[in-house]
Structure formats: C-alpha cells, structure tokens
C-alpha cells in the first residue's frame, strides 16, 4: 500500500503547473490587441474570428488545467499552514469555476455573432449583462483567492517573496463575461508562470521515475480517453 500518495499526485500536479499558466498567457496575448469590454470583443469575433476563438479556447483550457496545480500548491502550503491552504486553495478553485461559467456564456455570444450577426449578439449581451445567476456570488473568489493563496505560499515557505508576489498578480486579471485583456493581464498571467513553472518542474524532476508498467498503461489509456472525448462530443 502506498502511504505517501497525495491527490492529484506529482505528475498531474507538476504538469498542470507548467501547462496551465502557459495556456493562460497564450490566450491573454491573443486577445490583447482588442479593447477588453464586450462590445469590442464581439466586434473582434466578427472581424478576427479564428484569433478570438483561439484566444478564448486557450484561456479557458488553461483555467481548467489549473485546478490540479492549485490543489498541489495548497497541499504544500498545508504541511505547515493548513488554514491558509484551505482558504486560499478553496477560494481559487471556486474562482476557476466562476471563470469557466463565464466561458460558457462567451461561447454562446460567439455563436450569436456567427449565426445572428454582430448587432443582435451585442444587443442580447447588453440586455442580459446584469442578469442574476448563482455564480455571480463567487466573483470575489476570483480576486481574493489568489491573494490569500499567495500569502499562504509565502508564510509557509512554499514560495519566496518574489514568486509569491508573482502569484498574487493573478488578481489583476479582469473578471466577467466577454472580458478581454489589458497590459496588467499580461503581468498577471506572466506572474503565474514565474510562480508555478519552477515548482512544476521540480515536482516532475523529484521523486522516482514511473515504472514501465505505468508508462504502458498511460500509453494505452491516454489515447482511449481522447477517443471517448471525441465520441462524447456528438452527444
């Protein structure tokens, strides 16, 4: 029995710490040329469709991939500061849920631009922008979660001062539906790379290498998961 296992494990956690921030940074840079508010974002969908689809898809992919990274950091913080780990990790994960919800609305708006035209899509988003929904009560988590997690990372010694400040800079990202990017958004996502990439590389490098059996199973299971994912897209 393996008694030192932790969820999601160093391979998934380490890979997420590398891939998640890089995807967020790529998505941010792709949407940076356009004004961050929703009318201009929808205009960009109409005039630069492929770039905007790539920008939003890459960003939300990075957002989803981040959860194992956050859980892994919270585990490290929790070894000495469990309170900071619990609050910081929970708030950030709830904030990731909120951004994923926003991404679903973004996708609907993109479809409206393509199928009903820019004017109709802009009017619809404008009329429904302040609509009530459960996830609006989690918006504070997007902002404060990274700050709490960064303080916990510093106080626990999981990260030094510079990387903790870089982690906290994620609070600079705009939040809400159809929000683009500003220069501070680049600062935030680049800061996340500074904070997470070294830890991710260390997680992947430290510890025993996977056995041949583990590699073989992964080589079989990974394509199977991709195939099932593709088939599920039809339903």
C-alpha positions in Angstrom: 0.0 0.0 0.0 1.3 3.5 -0.9 1.0 5.6 2.2 2.6 8.8 0.9 0.2 9.3 -2.1 -1.4 12.6 -2.4 -4.1 13.8 -4.8 -3.7 14.6 -7.7 -0.1 13.4 -7.5 3.2 15.0 -8.6 2.8 14.0 -12.3 -0.6 15.6 -12.8 0.2 18.5 -10.4 3.5 19.2 -11.9 2.3 19.1 -15.5 -0.6 21.4 -14.6 1.7 23.9 -13.0 3.6 24.1 -16.4 0.7 23.8 -18.9 -2.0 25.8 -17.2 0.0 29.1 -16.8 1.4 28.9 -20.4 -2.1 28.4 -21.8 -3.5 31.3 -19.9 -0.6 33.5 -21.1 -1.1 32.5 -24.7 -4.8 33.2 -24.5 -4.2 36.6 -22.9 -1.7 37.6 -25.6 -4.0 36.6 -28.4 -6.8 38.8 -27.1 -4.6 41.7 -26.1 -4.9 43.7 -29.4 -8.6 44.3 -28.8 -10.3 46.5 -26.2 -11.3 44.5 -23.2 -15.0 45.4 -22.9 -17.7 43.2 -24.5 -18.9 45.3 -27.5 -15.3 45.5 -28.8 -14.7 41.8 -28.0 -17.8 40.9 -30.1 -16.6 43.1 -32.9 -13.3 41.3 -32.8 -15.1 38.0 -33.1 -16.7 39.3 -36.3 -13.5 40.6 -37.8 -10.9 38.3 -36.4 -12.9 35.1 -35.7 -10.1 32.5 -35.7 -7.9 34.5 -33.4 -10.6 35.2 -30.9 -11.8 31.6 -30.8 -8.2 30.5 -30.3 -7.7 33.2 -27.6 -10.8 32.2 -25.6 -10.4 28.5 -26.0 -6.8 28.6 -24.9 -7.6 30.7 -21.9 -10.4 28.5 -20.6 -8.3 25.4 -21.3 -5.6 26.9 -19.1 -8.2 27.9 -16.5 -9.5 24.3 -16.2 -6.0 22.8 -16.2 -5.0 25.0 -13.3 -7.1 23.1 -10.7 -4.5 20.3 -10.1 -1.8 23.0 -9.9 -3.7 24.9 -7.2 -4.5 21.7 -5.3 -0.9 20.7 -5.4 0.3 24.1 -4.1 -2.3 24.0 -1.4 -1.0 20.7 -0.3 2.5 22.1 0.1 1.2 25.1 2.0 -0.9 22.9 4.2 2.1 21.0 5.5 2.9 24.0 7.7 -0.1 26.4 7.3 -3.2 24.3 6.9 -5.6 27.2 7.4 -4.0 29.3 4.7 -4.0 26.3 2.4 -7.7 25.5 3.0 -8.9 29.1 2.5 -6.6 30.0 -0.3 -6.9 26.8 -2.3 -10.7 26.7 -1.9 -11.2 30.3 -3.0 -9.0 30.0 -6.0 -10.8 26.8 -7.2 -14.2 28.4 -6.7 -12.8 31.3 -8.8 -11.8 28.9 -11.5 -15.4 27.5 -11.5 -16.6 31.1 -12.0 -14.4 31.8 -14.9 -15.4 28.5 -16.5 -19.0 29.5 -16.2 -18.2 32.9 -17.9 -16.5 30.9 -20.7 -19.8 29.1 -21.4 -21.6 32.5 -21.8 -18.7 33.7 -24.0 -19.2 30.7 -26.3 -22.9 31.4 -26.6 -22.2 35.0 -27.5 -19.7 33.9 -30.2 -22.3 31.6 -31.7 -24.8 34.5 -31.8 -22.3 36.6 -33.7 -21.8 33.8 -36.2 -25.5 32.9 -36.7 -27.4 36.1 -35.9 -25.0 38.8 -36.6 -22.9 41.3 -34.6 -25.8 43.7 -33.9 -28.1 41.0 -32.5 -25.4 39.5 -30.4 -24.3 42.8 -28.9 -27.9 43.8 -28.1 -28.5 40.4 -26.4 -25.4 40.6 -24.3 -26.1 44.2 -23.3 -29.7 43.3 -22.3 -28.7 40.3 -20.2 -25.3 41.5 -18.9 -26.6 42.1 -15.3 -28.8 39.0 -15.2 -28.9 37.2 -11.9 -27.2 33.8 -11.6 -25.6 31.8 -8.8 -22.0 32.2 -9.9 -22.0 36.0 -9.6 -21.7 35.5 -5.9 -18.4 33.8 -6.4 -16.8 36.7 -8.2 -15.0 37.8 -5.1 -13.1 34.5 -5.1 -11.5 35.3 -8.4 -9.9 38.4 -6.9 -9.2 37.5 -3.3 -8.4 33.8 -3.8 -5.0 34.4 -5.4 -4.1 37.0 -2.7 -4.9 34.5 0.1 -3.1 31.7 -1.6 -0.1 33.9 -2.3 0.1 34.9 1.4 -0.1 31.3 2.4 2.6 30.3 -0.1 4.9 32.9 1.4 4.1 32.3 5.1 4.5 28.5 4.7 7.8 28.8 2.8 6.3 27.1 -0.3 7.4 30.1 -2.3 9.8 33.0 -1.7 8.7 36.7 -1.7 9.2 37.3 -5.4 7.3 34.3 -6.6 4.5 34.9 -4.0 4.1 38.4 -5.3 4.0 37.0 -8.9 1.3 34.5 -7.8 -0.7 37.4 -6.3 -0.6 39.3 -9.5 -3.2 37.0 -11.0 -5.7 39.2 -9.1 -5.0 41.8 -11.7 -6.9 39.9 -14.4 -10.3 41.4 -15.5 -13.3 39.3 -14.4 -16.7 38.9 -16.0 -18.3 37.8 -19.2 -16.5 38.6 -22.5 -13.7 40.4 -20.8 -10.6 40.8 -22.9 -7.0 41.6 -21.9 -5.1 44.6 -20.7 -1.4 45.1 -20.1 -2.0 44.2 -16.5 -3.5 40.9 -17.7 -0.1 40.0 -19.2 1.6 40.9 -15.9 -0.8 38.6 -14.1 -0.5 35.5 -16.4 3.3 36.0 -16.8 3.5 36.2 -13.0 1.6 32.9 -12.7 4.3 31.4 -15.0 7.0 32.8 -12.7 5.3 31.4 -9.7 4.3 27.9 -10.9 6.7 26.8 -13.6 9.7 26.3 -11.3 7.6 24.3 -8.8 6.1 22.3 -11.6 9.5 21.4 -13.0 10.7 20.4 -9.5 7.7 18.2 -8.9 8.3 16.4 -12.2 12.0 16.0 -11.6 11.9 15.0 -8.0 10.9 11.5 -6.9 11.1 8.1 -8.6 10.6 7.8 -12.3 7.4 6.0 -13.5 7.8 2.2 -14.0 7.5 0.6 -17.4 4.1 -0.8 -16.4 2.9 2.7 -15.5 4.2 4.1 -18.8 2.5 1.3 -20.8 -0.8 1.8 -19.1 -0.6 5.6 -19.7 0.2 4.9 -23.4 -3.0 2.8 -23.7 -5.3 4.9 -21.5 -4.4 8.4 -22.9 -5.5 7.7 -26.5 -8.6 5.9 -25.2 -9.6 9.0 -23.2 -9.0 11.2 -26.3 -11.2 8.8 -28.3 -14.0 8.8 -25.7 -13.8 12.5 -25.5 -14.2 12.8 -29.3 -17.2 10.4 -29.3 -18.9 12.3 -26.4 -18.7 15.5 -28.5 -21.5 14.0 -30.7 -23.9 13.6 -27.8 
